[in-house]
Amino acid sequence: MDKQTEIELQAAAFRRLQKHLMDDRTDVQNIDMMNLAGFCRNCLSRWYQEAANEKGIEMGKDEARQIFYGMTMDEWKANYQTDASPEKQAAFKVAFEENVGKKD
């Protein structure tokens, strides 16, 4: 397979993952993804931002999230986010530190 085809297939797989998380499984909470898999929608938007920045494209966290989510974080939270139990919040703290780094 040539490199361009590989890139196009990777991009298509990413778009399908994004659609799955944003359209098909809005019921799956970010905290559950982070606790189980070590990444969530916010991580994906951060990776998008980092890739843009590496290409010399200035993009902040909020802009990257709006591109990935297709809406603002406030809209996402209002429409889809539910309250997390204290146990999930404690597990998230551990998962976040292990996968992203210590929170400032």
Distance bins in CASP14 RR format, pairs under 12 A and 6 or more apart:
PFRMAT RR
TARGET T0000
AUTHOR 0000-0000-0000
RMODE 2
METHOD distances of the structure
MODEL  1
1 7 0 0 0 0 0 1 0 0 0 0 0
1 8 0 0 0 0 0 1 0 0 0 0 0
1 9 1 0 0 1 0 0 0 0 0 0 0
1 10 0 0 0 0 0 1 0 0 0 0 0
2 8 0 0 0 0 1 0 0 0 0 0 0
2 9 0 0 0 0 0 1 0 0 0 0 0
3 9 0 0 0 0 0 1 0 0 0 0 0
3 10 0 0 0 0 0 1 0 0 0 0 0
4 10 0 0 0 0 0 1 0 0 0 0 0
4 11 0 0 0 0 0 1 0 0 0 0 0
5 11 0 0 0 0 0 1 0 0 0 0 0
5 12 0 0 0 0 0 1 0 0 0 0 0
6 12 0 0 0 0 0 1 0 0 0 0 0
6 13 0 0 0 0 0 1 0 0 0 0 0
7 13 0 0 0 0 0 1 0 0 0 0 0
7 14 0 0 0 0 0 1 0 0 0 0 0
8 14 0 0 0 0 0 1 0 0 0 0 0
8 15 0 0 0 0 0 1 0 0 0 0 0
9 15 0 0 0 0 0 1 0 0 0 0 0
9 16 0 0 0 0 0 1 0 0 0 0 0
10 16 0 0 0 0 0 1 0 0 0 0 0
10 17 0 0 0 0 0 1 0 0 0 0 0
10 51 0 0 0 0 0 1 0 0 0 0 0
11 17 0 0 0 0 0 1 0 0 0 0 0
11 18 0 0 0 0 0 1 0 0 0 0 0
11 48 0 0 0 0 0 1 0 0 0 0 0
11 51 0 0 0 0 0 1 0 0 0 0 0
12 18 0 0 0 0 0 1 0 0 0 0 0
12 19 0 0 0 0 0 1 0 0 0 0 0
13 19 0 0 0 0 0 1 0 0 0 0 0
13 20 0 0 0 0 0 1 0 0 0 0 0
14 20 0 0 0 0 0 1 0 0 0 0 0
14 21 0 0 0 0 0 1 0 0 0 0 0
14 44 0 0 0 0 1 0 0 0 0 0 0
14 45 0 0 0 0 0 1 0 0 0 0 0
14 47 0 0 0 0 1 0 0 0 0 0 0
14 48 0 0 0 0 1 0 0 0 0 0 0
14 51 0 0 0 0 0 1 0 0 0 0 0
14 68 0 0 0 0 0 1 0 0 0 0 0
15 21 0 0 0 0 0 1 0 0 0 0 0
15 22 0 0 0 0 0 1 0 0 0 0 0
15 23 0 0 0 0 0 1 0 0 0 0 0
15 44 0 0 0 0 0 1 0 0 0 0 0
15 48 0 0 0 0 0 1 0 0 0 0 0
15 68 0 0 0 0 0 1 0 0 0 0 0
16 22 0 0 0 0 0 1 0 0 0 0 0
16 23 0 0 0 0 0 1 0 0 0 0 0
16 24 0 0 0 0 1 0 0 0 0 0 0
17 23 0 0 0 0 0 1 0 0 0 0 0
17 24 0 0 0 0 0 1 0 0 0 0 0
17 25 0 0 0 0 0 1 0 0 0 0 0
17 33 0 0 0 0 0 1 0 0 0 0 0
17 37 0 0 0 0 0 1 0 0 0 0 0
17 39 0 0 0 0 0 1 0 0 0 0 0
17 41 0 0 0 0 1 0 0 0 0 0 0
17 43 0 0 0 0 0 1 0 0 0 0 0
17 44 1 0 0 1 0 0 0 0 0 0 0
17 47 0 0 0 0 0 1 0 0 0 0 0
17 48 0 0 0 0 0 1 0 0 0 0 0
17 68 0 0 0 0 0 1 0 0 0 0 0
18 24 0 0 0 0 0 1 0 0 0 0 0
18 25 0 0 0 0 0 1 0 0 0 0 0
18 41 0 0 0 0 1 0 0 0 0 0 0
18 44 1 0 0 1 0 0 0 0 0 0 0
18 45 0 0 0 0 1 0 0 0 0 0 0
18 47 0 0 0 0 0 1 0 0 0 0 0
18 48 0 0 0 0 1 0 0 0 0 0 0
18 67 0 0 0 0 1 0 0 0 0 0 0
18 68 1 0 0 1 0 0 0 0 0 0 0
18 69 0 0 0 0 1 0 0 0 0 0 0
18 70 0 0 0 0 1 0 0 0 0 0 0
19 25 0 0 0 0 1 0 0 0 0 0 0
19 26 0 0 0 0 0 1 0 0 0 0 0
19 68 0 0 0 0 0 1 0 0 0 0 0
19 70 0 0 0 0 0 1 0 0 0 0 0
20 26 0 0 0 0 0 1 0 0 0 0 0
20 27 0 0 0 0 0 1 0 0 0 0 0
20 28 0 0 0 0 1 0 0 0 0 0 0
20 33 0 0 0 0 0 1 0 0 0 0 0
20 41 0 0 0 0 0 1 0 0 0 0 0
20 44 0 0 0 0 0 1 0 0 0 0 0
21 27 0 0 0 0 0 1 0 0 0 0 0
21 28 1 0 0 1 0 0 0 0 0 0 0
21 29 0 0 0 0 0 1 0 0 0 0 0
21 30 0 0 0 0 1 0 0 0 0 0 0
21 32 0 0 0 0 0 1 0 0 0 0 0
21 33 0 0 0 0 1 0 0 0 0 0 0
21 37 0 0 0 0 0 1 0 0 0 0 0
21 39 0 0 0 0 0 1 0 0 0 0 0
21 40 0 0 0 0 1 0 0 0 0 0 0
21 41 1 0 1 0 0 0 0 0 0 0 0
21 42 0 0 0 0 0 1 0 0 0 0 0
21 43 0 0 0 0 0 1 0 0 0 0 0
21 44 1 0 0 1 0 0 0 0 0 0 0
21 45 0 0 0 0 0 1 0 0 0 0 0
21 68 0 0 0 0 1 0 0 0 0 0 0
21 69 0 0 0 0 1 0 0 0 0 0 0
21 70 0 0 0 0 0 1 0 0 0 0 0
21 76 0 0 0 0 0 1 0 0 0 0 0
21 80 0 0 0 0 0 1 0 0 0 0 0
22 28 0 0 0 0 0 1 0 0 0 0 0
22 30 0 0 0 0 0 1 0 0 0 0 0
22 41 1 0 0 1 0 0 0 0 0 0 0
22 44 0 0 0 0 1 0 0 0 0 0 0
22 45 0 0 0 0 0 1 0 0 0 0 0
22 65 0 0 0 0 0 1 0 0 0 0 0
22 66 0 0 0 0 0 1 0 0 0 0 0
22 67 0 0 0 0 0 1 0 0 0 0 0
22 68 1 0 0 1 0 0 0 0 0 0 0
22 69 1 0 0 1 0 0 0 0 0 0 0
22 70 1 0 0 1 0 0 0 0 0 0 0
22 71 0 0 0 0 1 0 0 0 0 0 0
22 75 0 0 0 0 0 1 0 0 0 0 0
22 76 0 0 0 0 1 0 0 0 0 0 0
22 79 0 0 0 0 0 1 0 0 0 0 0
22 80 0 0 0 0 1 0 0 0 0 0 0
23 69 0 0 0 0 0 1 0 0 0 0 0
23 70 0 0 0 0 0 1 0 0 0 0 0
23 71 0 0 0 0 0 1 0 0 0 0 0
23 80 0 0 0 0 0 1 0 0 0 0 0
25 32 0 0 0 0 0 1 0 0 0 0 0
25 33 0 0 0 0 1 0 0 0 0 0 0
25 41 0 0 0 0 0 1 0 0 0 0 0
25 80 0 0 0 0 1 0 0 0 0 0 0
26 41 0 0 0 0 0 1 0 0 0 0 0
26 69 0 0 0 0 0 1 0 0 0 0 0
26 70 0 0 0 0 0 1 0 0 0 0 0
26 71 0 0 0 0 0 1 0 0 0 0 0
26 75 0 0 0 0 0 1 0 0 0 0 0
26 76 0 0 0 0 1 0 0 0 0 0 0
26 77 0 0 0 0 0 1 0 0 0 0 0
26 79 1 0 0 1 0 0 0 0 0 0 0
26 80 1 0 1 0 0 0 0 0 0 0 0
26 81 0 0 0 0 1 0 0 0 0 0 0
26 82 0 0 0 0 0 1 0 0 0 0 0
27 33 0 0 0 0 0 1 0 0 0 0 0
27 79 0 0 0 0 0 1 0 0 0 0 0
27 80 1 0 0 1 0 0 0 0 0 0 0
27 81 0 0 0 0 0 1 0 0 0 0 0
27 82 0 0 0 0 1 0 0 0 0 0 0
28 34 0 0 0 0 0 1 0 0 0 0 0
28 35 0 0 0 0 0 1 0 0 0 0 0
28 36 0 0 0 0 1 0 0 0 0 0 0
28 37 0 0 0 0 0 1 0 0 0 0 0
28 40 0 0 0 0 1 0 0 0 0 0 0
28 41 0 0 0 0 1 0 0 0 0 0 0
28 80 0 0 0 0 1 0 0 0 0 0 0
28 81 0 0 0 0 0 1 0 0 0 0 0
28 82 0 0 0 0 0 1 0 0 0 0 0
29 35 0 0 0 0 1 0 0 0 0 0 0
29 36 0 0 0 0 0 1 0 0 0 0 0
29 40 0 0 0 0 1 0 0 0 0 0 0
29 41 0 0 0 0 1 0 0 0 0 0 0
29 42 0 0 0 0 0 1 0 0 0 0 0
29 76 0 0 0 0 0 1 0 0 0 0 0
29 77 0 0 0 0 0 1 0 0 0 0 0
29 80 0 0 0 0 1 0 0 0 0 0 0
29 81 1 0 0 1 0 0 0 0 0 0 0
29 82 1 0 0 1 0 0 0 0 0 0 0
29 83 0 0 0 0 1 0 0 0 0 0 0
29 84 1 0 0 1 0 0 0 0 0 0 0
29 85 0 0 0 0 0 1 0 0 0 0 0
29 88 0 0 0 0 1 0 0 0 0 0 0
29 89 0 0 0 0 0 1 0 0 0 0 0
29 92 0 0 0 0 0 1 0 0 0 0 0
30 36 0 0 0 0 0 1 0 0 0 0 0
30 37 0 0 0 0 0 1 0 0 0 0 0
30 38 0 0 0 0 0 1 0 0 0 0 0
30 39 0 0 0 0 1 0 0 0 0 0 0
30 40 1 1 0 0 0 0 0 0 0 0 0
30 41 1 0 1 0 0 0 0 0 0 0 0
30 42 1 0 0 1 0 0 0 0 0 0 0
30 43 0 0 0 0 1 0 0 0 0 0 0
30 44 0 0 0 0 0 1 0 0 0 0 0
30 45 0 0 0 0 0 1 0 0 0 0 0
30 65 0 0 0 0 0 1 0 0 0 0 0
30 68 0 0 0 0 0 1 0 0 0 0 0
30 69 0 0 0 0 0 1 0 0 0 0 0
30 73 0 0 0 0 0 1 0 0 0 0 0
30 76 0 0 0 0 1 0 0 0 0 0 0
30 77 0 0 0 0 1 0 0 0 0 0 0
30 80 0 0 0 0 1 0 0 0 0 0 0
30 81 1 0 0 1 0 0 0 0 0 0 0
30 82 0 0 0 0 0 1 0 0 0 0 0
30 84 0 0 0 0 1 0 0 0 0 0 0
30 88 0 0 0 0 0 1 0 0 0 0 0
30 92 0 0 0 0 1 0 0 0 0 0 0
30 95 0 0 0 0 0 1 0 0 0 0 0
30 96 0 0 0 0 0 1 0 0 0 0 0
31 37 0 0 0 0 0 1 0 0 0 0 0
31 38 0 0 0 0 0 1 0 0 0 0 0
31 39 0 0 0 0 0 1 0 0 0 0 0
31 40 1 0 0 1 0 0 0 0 0 0 0
31 41 0 0 0 0 0 1 0 0 0 0 0
31 42 0 0 0 0 0 1 0 0 0 0 0
31 77 0 0 0 0 0 1 0 0 0 0 0
31 81 0 0 0 0 1 0 0 0 0 0 0
31 82 0 0 0 0 1 0 0 0 0 0 0
31 83 0 0 0 0 1 0 0 0 0 0 0
31 84 1 0 1 0 0 0 0 0 0 0 0
31 85 0 0 0 0 1 0 0 0 0 0 0
31 86 0 0 0 0 0 1 0 0 0 0 0
31 87 0 0 0 0 0 1 0 0 0 0 0
31 88 1 0 1 0 0 0 0 0 0 0 0
31 89 1 0 0 1 0 0 0 0 0 0 0
31 90 0 0 0 0 0 1 0 0 0 0 0
31 91 0 0 0 0 1 0 0 0 0 0 0
31 92 1 0 1 0 0 0 0 0 0 0 0
31 93 0 0 0 0 0 1 0 0 0 0 0
31 94 0 0 0 0 0 1 0 0 0 0 0
31 95 0 0 0 0 1 0 0 0 0 0 0
31 96 0 0 0 0 1 0 0 0 0 0 0
32 38 0 0 0 0 0 1 0 0 0 0 0
32 39 0 0 0 0 0 1 0 0 0 0 0
32 40 0 0 0 0 1 0 0 0 0 0 0
32 41 0 0 0 0 0 1 0 0 0 0 0
32 81 0 0 0 0 0 1 0 0 0 0 0
32 82 0 0 0 0 1 0 0 0 0 0 0
32 84 0 0 0 0 1 0 0 0 0 0 0
32 85 0 0 0 0 0 1 0 0 0 0 0
32 87 0 0 0 0 0 1 0 0 0 0 0
32 88 1 0 0 1 0 0 0 0 0 0 0
32 89 0 0 0 0 0 1 0 0 0 0 0
32 91 0 0 0 0 1 0 0 0 0 0 0
32 92 0 0 0 0 1 0 0 0 0 0 0
32 95 0 0 0 0 0 1 0 0 0 0 0
33 39 1 0 0 1 0 0 0 0 0 0 0
33 40 1 0 1 0 0 0 0 0 0 0 0
33 41 1 0 0 1 0 0 0 0 0 0 0
33 42 0 0 0 0 1 0 0 0 0 0 0
33 43 0 0 0 0 1 0 0 0 0 0 0
33 44 0 0 0 0 1 0 0 0 0 0 0
33 84 0 0 0 0 0 1 0 0 0 0 0
33 88 0 0 0 0 0 1 0 0 0 0 0
33 91 0 0 0 0 0 1 0 0 0 0 0
33 92 0 0 0 0 0 1 0 0 0 0 0
33 95 0 0 0 0 1 0 0 0 0 0 0
33 96 0 0 0 0 0 1 0 0 0 0 0
33 99 0 0 0 0 0 1 0 0 0 0 0
34 40 1 0 1 0 0 0 0 0 0 0 0
34 41 0 0 0 0 1 0 0 0 0 0 0
34 42 0 0 0 0 1 0 0 0 0 0 0
34 43 1 0 0 1 0 0 0 0 0 0 0
34 44 0 0 0 0 0 1 0 0 0 0 0
34 84 0 0 0 0 0 1 0 0 0 0 0
34 88 0 0 0 0 1 0 0 0 0 0 0
34 89 0 0 0 0 0 1 0 0 0 0 0
34 91 0 0 0 0 1 0 0 0 0 0 0
34 92 1 0 1 0 0 0 0 0 0 0 0
34 93 0 0 0 0 0 1 0 0 0 0 0
34 94 0 0 0 0 1 0 0 0 0 0 0
34 95 1 0 1 0 0 0 0 0 0 0 0
34 96 1 0 0 1 0 0 0 0 0 0 0
34 97 0 0 0 0 0 1 0 0 0 0 0
34 98 0 0 0 0 1 0 0 0 0 0 0
34 99 1 0 0 1 0 0 0 0 0 0 0
34 100 0 0 0 0 1 0 0 0 0 0 0
34 101 0 0 0 0 0 1 0 0 0 0 0
35 84 0 0 0 0 1 0 0 0 0 0 0
35 85 0 0 0 0 0 1 0 0 0 0 0
35 87 0 0 0 0 1 0 0 0 0 0 0
35 88 1 0 0 1 0 0 0 0 0 0 0
35 89 0 0 0 0 1 0 0 0 0 0 0
35 90 0 0 0 0 1 0 0 0 0 0 0
35 91 1 0 1 0 0 0 0 0 0 0 0
35 92 1 0 1 0 0 0 0 0 0 0 0
35 93 0 0 0 0 1 0 0 0 0 0 0
35 94 0 0 0 0 1 0 0 0 0 0 0
35 95 1 0 1 0 0 0 0 0 0 0 0
35 96 0 0 0 0 1 0 0 0 0 0 0
35 98 0 0 0 0 0 1 0 0 0 0 0
35 99 0 0 0 0 0 1 0 0 0 0 0
36 88 0 0 0 0 0 1 0 0 0 0 0
36 91 0 0 0 0 1 0 0 0 0 0 0
36 92 0 0 0 0 0 1 0 0 0 0 0
36 95 0 0 0 0 1 0 0 0 0 0 0
36 99 0 0 0 0 0 1 0 0 0 0 0
37 43 0 0 0 0 1 0 0 0 0 0 0
37 44 0 0 0 0 0 1 0 0 0 0 0
37 95 0 0 0 0 1 0 0 0 0 0 0
37 98 0 0 0 0 0 1 0 0 0 0 0
37 99 0 0 0 0 1 0 0 0 0 0 0
38 44 0 0 0 0 0 1 0 0 0 0 0
38 91 0 0 0 0 0 1 0 0 0 0 0
38 92 0 0 0 0 1 0 0 0 0 0 0
38 94 0 0 0 0 0 1 0 0 0 0 0
38 95 1 0 1 0 0 0 0 0 0 0 0
38 96 0 0 0 0 1 0 0 0 0 0 0
38 97 0 0 0 0 0 1 0 0 0 0 0
38 98 1 0 0 1 0 0 0 0 0 0 0
38 99 1 0 1 0 0 0 0 0 0 0 0
38 100 0 0 0 0 1 0 0 0 0 0 0
38 101 0 0 0 0 0 1 0 0 0 0 0
39 45 0 0 0 0 0 1 0 0 0 0 0
39 46 0 0 0 0 1 0 0 0 0 0 0
39 47 0 0 0 0 1 0 0 0 0 0 0
39 95 0 0 0 0 1 0 0 0 0 0 0
39 96 0 0 0 0 0 1 0 0 0 0 0
39 98 0 0 0 0 0 1 0 0 0 0 0
39 99 1 0 0 1 0 0 0 0 0 0 0
39 100 0 0 0 0 1 0 0 0 0 0 0
40 46 0 0 0 0 1 0 0 0 0 0 0
40 47 0 0 0 0 0 1 0 0 0 0 0
40 65 0 0 0 0 0 1 0 0 0 0 0
40 68 0 0 0 0 0 1 0 0 0 0 0
40 69 0 0 0 0 0 1 0 0 0 0 0
40 76 0 0 0 0 0 1 0 0 0 0 0
40 81 0 0 0 0 0 1 0 0 0 0 0
40 92 0 0 0 0 1 0 0 0 0 0 0
40 95 0 0 0 0 1 0 0 0 0 0 0
40 96 0 0 0 0 1 0 0 0 0 0 0
40 99 0 0 0 0 1 0 0 0 0 0 0
40 100 0 0 0 0 1 0 0 0 0 0 0
41 47 0 0 0 0 0 1 0 0 0 0 0
41 48 0 0 0 0 0 1 0 0 0 0 0
41 64 0 0 0 0 0 1 0 0 0 0 0
41 65 0 0 0 0 1 0 0 0 0 0 0
41 66 0 0 0 0 0 1 0 0 0 0 0
41 67 0 0 0 0 0 1 0 0 0 0 0
41 68 1 0 0 1 0 0 0 0 0 0 0
41 69 1 0 0 1 0 0 0 0 0 0 0
41 70 0 0 0 0 0 1 0 0 0 0 0
41 71 0 0 0 0 0 1 0 0 0 0 0
41 73 0 0 0 0 1 0 0 0 0 0 0
41 76 0 0 0 0 1 0 0 0 0 0 0
41 77 0 0 0 0 0 1 0 0 0 0 0
41 80 0 0 0 0 1 0 0 0 0 0 0
41 81 0 0 0 0 0 1 0 0 0 0 0
42 48 0 0 0 0 0 1 0 0 0 0 0
42 49 0 0 0 0 0 1 0 0 0 0 0
42 61 0 0 0 0 1 0 0 0 0 0 0
42 62 0 0 0 0 0 1 0 0 0 0 0
42 64 0 0 0 0 1 0 0 0 0 0 0
42 65 1 0 0 1 0 0 0 0 0 0 0
42 68 0 0 0 0 1 0 0 0 0 0 0
42 69 0 0 0 0 1 0 0 0 0 0 0
42 73 0 0 0 0 1 0 0 0 0 0 0
42 76 0 0 0 0 1 0 0 0 0 0 0
42 77 0 0 0 0 0 1 0 0 0 0 0
42 81 0 0 0 0 0 1 0 0 0 0 0
42 92 0 0 0 0 0 1 0 0 0 0 0
42 96 0 0 0 0 0 1 0 0 0 0 0
42 99 0 0 0 0 0 1 0 0 0 0 0
42 100 0 0 0 0 1 0 0 0 0 0 0
43 49 0 0 0 0 0 1 0 0 0 0 0
43 50 0 0 0 0 0 1 0 0 0 0 0
43 61 0 0 0 0 0 1 0 0 0 0 0
43 64 0 0 0 0 0 1 0 0 0 0 0
43 65 0 0 0 0 0 1 0 0 0 0 0
43 68 0 0 0 0 1 0 0 0 0 0 0
43 95 0 0 0 0 0 1 0 0 0 0 0
43 96 0 0 0 0 1 0 0 0 0 0 0
43 99 1 0 0 1 0 0 0 0 0 0 0
43 100 1 0 0 1 0 0 0 0 0 0 0
43 101 0 0 0 0 0 1 0 0 0 0 0
44 50 0 0 0 0 0 1 0 0 0 0 0
44 51 0 0 0 0 0 1 0 0 0 0 0
44 64 0 0 0 0 1 0 0 0 0 0 0
44 65 0 0 0 0 1 0 0 0 0 0 0
44 67 0 0 0 0 0 1 0 0 0 0 0
44 68 1 0 1 0 0 0 0 0 0 0 0
44 69 0 0 0 0 1 0 0 0 0 0 0
45 51 0 0 0 0 0 1 0 0 0 0 0
45 52 0 0 0 0 0 1 0 0 0 0 0
45 59 0 0 0 0 1 0 0 0 0 0 0
45 60 0 0 0 0 1 0 0 0 0 0 0
45 61 1 0 0 1 0 0 0 0 0 0 0
45 62 0 0 0 0 1 0 0 0 0 0 0
45 63 0 0 0 0 1 0 0 0 0 0 0
45 64 1 0 1 0 0 0 0 0 0 0 0
45 65 1 0 1 0 0 0 0 0 0 0 0
45 66 0 0 0 0 1 0 0 0 0 0 0
45 67 1 0 0 1 0 0 0 0 0 0 0
45 68 1 1 0 0 0 0 0 0 0 0 0
45 69 1 0 0 1 0 0 0 0 0 0 0
45 70 0 0 0 0 1 0 0 0 0 0 0
45 71 0 0 0 0 0 1 0 0 0 0 0
45 72 0 0 0 0 0 1 0 0 0 0 0
45 73 0 0 0 0 1 0 0 0 0 0 0
45 76 0 0 0 0 0 1 0 0 0 0 0
46 52 0 0 0 0 0 1 0 0 0 0 0
46 53 0 0 0 0 0 1 0 0 0 0 0
46 59 0 0 0 0 0 1 0 0 0 0 0
46 60 0 0 0 0 1 0 0 0 0 0 0
46 61 1 0 0 1 0 0 0 0 0 0 0
46 62 0 0 0 0 0 1 0 0 0 0 0
46 63 0 0 0 0 0 1 0 0 0 0 0
46 64 1 0 0 1 0 0 0 0 0 0 0
46 65 0 0 0 0 1 0 0 0 0 0 0
46 67 0 0 0 0 0 1 0 0 0 0 0
46 68 0 0 0 0 1 0 0 0 0 0 0
46 99 0 0 0 0 0 1 0 0 0 0 0
46 100 0 0 0 0 1 0 0 0 0 0 0
46 101 0 0 0 0 0 1 0 0 0 0 0
47 53 0 0 0 0 0 1 0 0 0 0 0
47 54 0 0 0 0 0 1 0 0 0 0 0
47 59 0 0 0 0 0 1 0 0 0 0 0
47 61 0 0 0 0 0 1 0 0 0 0 0
47 64 0 0 0 0 1 0 0 0 0 0 0
47 65 0 0 0 0 0 1 0 0 0 0 0
47 67 0 0 0 0 0 1 0 0 0 0 0
47 68 0 0 0 0 1 0 0 0 0 0 0
47 100 0 0 0 0 0 1 0 0 0 0 0
48 54 0 0 0 0 0 1 0 0 0 0 0
48 55 0 0 0 0 0 1 0 0 0 0 0
48 57 0 0 0 0 0 1 0 0 0 0 0
48 59 1 0 0 1 0 0 0 0 0 0 0
48 60 0 0 0 0 0 1 0 0 0 0 0
48 61 0 0 0 0 0 1 0 0 0 0 0
48 63 0 0 0 0 1 0 0 0 0 0 0
48 64 1 0 1 0 0 0 0 0 0 0 0
48 65 0 0 0 0 1 0 0 0 0 0 0
48 66 0 0 0 0 0 1 0 0 0 0 0
48 67 1 0 0 1 0 0 0 0 0 0 0
48 68 1 0 1 0 0 0 0 0 0 0 0
48 69 0 0 0 0 0 1 0 0 0 0 0
48 70 0 0 0 0 0 1 0 0 0 0 0
49 55 0 0 0 0 0 1 0 0 0 0 0
49 56 0 0 0 0 0 1 0 0 0 0 0
49 57 0 0 0 0 1 0 0 0 0 0 0
49 58 0 0 0 0 1 0 0 0 0 0 0
49 59 1 0 1 0 0 0 0 0 0 0 0
49 60 1 0 1 0 0 0 0 0 0 0 0
49 61 1 0 0 1 0 0 0 0 0 0 0
49 62 0 0 0 0 1 0 0 0 0 0 0
49 63 1 0 0 1 0 0 0 0 0 0 0
49 64 1 1 0 0 0 0 0 0 0 0 0
49 65 0 0 0 0 1 0 0 0 0 0 0
49 66 0 0 0 0 0 1 0 0 0 0 0
49 67 0 0 0 0 1 0 0 0 0 0 0
49 68 0 0 0 0 1 0 0 0 0 0 0
50 56 0 0 0 0 0 1 0 0 0 0 0
50 57 0 0 0 0 0 1 0 0 0 0 0
50 59 0 0 0 0 1 0 0 0 0 0 0
50 60 0 0 0 0 0 1 0 0 0 0 0
50 61 0 0 0 0 0 1 0 0 0 0 0
50 64 0 0 0 0 1 0 0 0 0 0 0
51 57 0 0 0 0 1 0 0 0 0 0 0
51 59 0 0 0 0 1 0 0 0 0 0 0
51 64 0 0 0 0 1 0 0 0 0 0 0
51 67 0 0 0 0 0 1 0 0 0 0 0
51 68 0 0 0 0 0 1 0 0 0 0 0
52 58 1 0 0 1 0 0 0 0 0 0 0
52 59 1 0 1 0 0 0 0 0 0 0 0
52 60 0 0 0 0 1 0 0 0 0 0 0
52 61 0 0 0 0 0 1 0 0 0 0 0
52 63 0 0 0 0 1 0 0 0 0 0 0
52 64 1 0 0 1 0 0 0 0 0 0 0
52 67 0 0 0 0 1 0 0 0 0 0 0
52 68 0 0 0 0 0 1 0 0 0 0 0
53 59 1 0 0 1 0 0 0 0 0 0 0
53 60 0 0 0 0 1 0 0 0 0 0 0
53 61 0 0 0 0 0 1 0 0 0 0 0
53 63 0 0 0 0 0 1 0 0 0 0 0
53 64 0 0 0 0 1 0 0 0 0 0 0
57 63 0 0 0 0 0 1 0 0 0 0 0
57 64 0 0 0 0 0 1 0 0 0 0 0
57 67 0 0 0 0 0 1 0 0 0 0 0
58 64 0 0 0 0 0 1 0 0 0 0 0
59 65 0 0 0 0 0 1 0 0 0 0 0
59 66 0 0 0 0 0 1 0 0 0 0 0
59 67 0 0 0 0 1 0 0 0 0 0 0
59 68 0 0 0 0 0 1 0 0 0 0 0
60 66 0 0 0 0 1 0 0 0 0 0 0
60 67 0 0 0 0 0 1 0 0 0 0 0
60 68 0 0 0 0 0 1 0 0 0 0 0
61 67 0 0 0 0 0 1 0 0 0 0 0
61 68 0 0 0 0 0 1 0 0 0 0 0
61 69 0 0 0 0 0 1 0 0 0 0 0
61 72 0 0 0 0 0 1 0 0 0 0 0
61 73 0 0 0 0 1 0 0 0 0 0 0
62 68 0 0 0 0 0 1 0 0 0 0 0
62 69 0 0 0 0 0 1 0 0 0 0 0
62 71 0 0 0 0 0 1 0 0 0 0 0
62 72 1 0 0 1 0 0 0 0 0 0 0
62 73 1 0 0 1 0 0 0 0 0 0 0
62 74 0 0 0 0 0 1 0 0 0 0 0
62 76 0 0 0 0 0 1 0 0 0 0 0
63 69 0 0 0 0 0 1 0 0 0 0 0
63 70 0 0 0 0 0 1 0 0 0 0 0
63 72 0 0 0 0 0 1 0 0 0 0 0
63 73 0 0 0 0 0 1 0 0 0 0 0
64 70 0 0 0 0 0 1 0 0 0 0 0
64 72 0 0 0 0 0 1 0 0 0 0 0
64 73 0 0 0 0 0 1 0 0 0 0 0
65 71 0 0 0 0 1 0 0 0 0 0 0
65 72 1 0 0 1 0 0 0 0 0 0 0
65 73 1 0 1 0 0 0 0 0 0 0 0
65 74 0 0 0 0 0 1 0 0 0 0 0
65 75 0 0 0 0 0 1 0 0 0 0 0
65 76 0 0 0 0 1 0 0 0 0 0 0
65 77 0 0 0 0 0 1 0 0 0 0 0
66 72 1 0 1 0 0 0 0 0 0 0 0
66 73 1 0 0 1 0 0 0 0 0 0 0
66 74 0 0 0 0 0 1 0 0 0 0 0
66 75 0 0 0 0 1 0 0 0 0 0 0
66 76 0 0 0 0 1 0 0 0 0 0 0
67 73 0 0 0 0 0 1 0 0 0 0 0
68 76 0 0 0 0 1 0 0 0 0 0 0
69 75 1 0 0 1 0 0 0 0 0 0 0
69 76 1 0 1 0 0 0 0 0 0 0 0
69 77 0 0 0 0 1 0 0 0 0 0 0
69 78 0 0 0 0 0 1 0 0 0 0 0
69 79 0 0 0 0 0 1 0 0 0 0 0
69 80 0 0 0 0 1 0 0 0 0 0 0
69 81 0 0 0 0 0 1 0 0 0 0 0
70 76 0 0 0 0 1 0 0 0 0 0 0
70 79 0 0 0 0 0 1 0 0 0 0 0
71 77 0 0 0 0 1 0 0 0 0 0 0
71 78 0 0 0 0 1 0 0 0 0 0 0
71 79 1 0 0 1 0 0 0 0 0 0 0
71 80 0 0 0 0 1 0 0 0 0 0 0
72 78 0 0 0 0 1 0 0 0 0 0 0
72 79 0 0 0 0 0 1 0 0 0 0 0
73 79 0 0 0 0 0 1 0 0 0 0 0
73 80 0 0 0 0 0 1 0 0 0 0 0
73 81 0 0 0 0 1 0 0 0 0 0 0
74 80 0 0 0 0 0 1 0 0 0 0 0
74 81 0 0 0 0 0 1 0 0 0 0 0
75 81 0 0 0 0 0 1 0 0 0 0 0
76 82 0 0 0 0 0 1 0 0 0 0 0
77 83 0 0 0 0 0 1 0 0 0 0 0
77 84 0 0 0 0 0 1 0 0 0 0 0
82 88 0 0 0 0 0 1 0 0 0 0 0
83 89 0 0 0 0 1 0 0 0 0 0 0
84 90 0 0 0 0 1 0 0 0 0 0 0
84 91 0 0 0 0 1 0 0 0 0 0 0
84 92 1 0 0 1 0 0 0 0 0 0 0
84 93 0 0 0 0 0 1 0 0 0 0 0
85 91 0 0 0 0 1 0 0 0 0 0 0
85 92 0 0 0 0 0 1 0 0 0 0 0
86 92 0 0 0 0 0 1 0 0 0 0 0
86 93 0 0 0 0 0 1 0 0 0 0 0
87 93 0 0 0 0 0 1 0 0 0 0 0
87 94 0 0 0 0 0 1 0 0 0 0 0
88 94 0 0 0 0 0 1 0 0 0 0 0
88 95 0 0 0 0 1 0 0 0 0 0 0
88 96 0 0 0 0 0 1 0 0 0 0 0
89 95 0 0 0 0 0 1 0 0 0 0 0
89 96 0 0 0 0 0 1 0 0 0 0 0
90 96 0 0 0 0 0 1 0 0 0 0 0
90 97 0 0 0 0 0 1 0 0 0 0 0
91 97 0 0 0 0 0 1 0 0 0 0 0
91 98 0 0 0 0 0 1 0 0 0 0 0
91 99 0 0 0 0 0 1 0 0 0 0 0
92 98 0 0 0 0 0 1 0 0 0 0 0
92 99 0 0 0 0 0 1 0 0 0 0 0
92 100 0 0 0 0 0 1 0 0 0 0 0
92 103 0 0 0 0 0 1 0 0 0 0 0
93 99 0 0 0 0 0 1 0 0 0 0 0
93 100 0 0 0 0 0 1 0 0 0 0 0
93 101 0 0 0 0 0 1 0 0 0 0 0
93 102 0 0 0 0 1 0 0 0 0 0 0
93 103 1 0 0 1 0 0 0 0 0 0 0
94 100 0 0 0 0 0 1 0 0 0 0 0
94 101 0 0 0 0 0 1 0 0 0 0 0
94 102 0 0 0 0 0 1 0 0 0 0 0
94 103 0 0 0 0 0 1 0 0 0 0 0
95 101 0 0 0 0 0 1 0 0 0 0 0
95 103 0 0 0 0 0 1 0 0 0 0 0
96 102 0 0 0 0 1 0 0 0 0 0 0
96 103 1 0 0 1 0 0 0 0 0 0 0
96 104 0 0 0 0 0 1 0 0 0 0 0
97 103 1 0 0 1 0 0 0 0 0 0 0
97 104 0 0 0 0 0 1 0 0 0 0 0
END
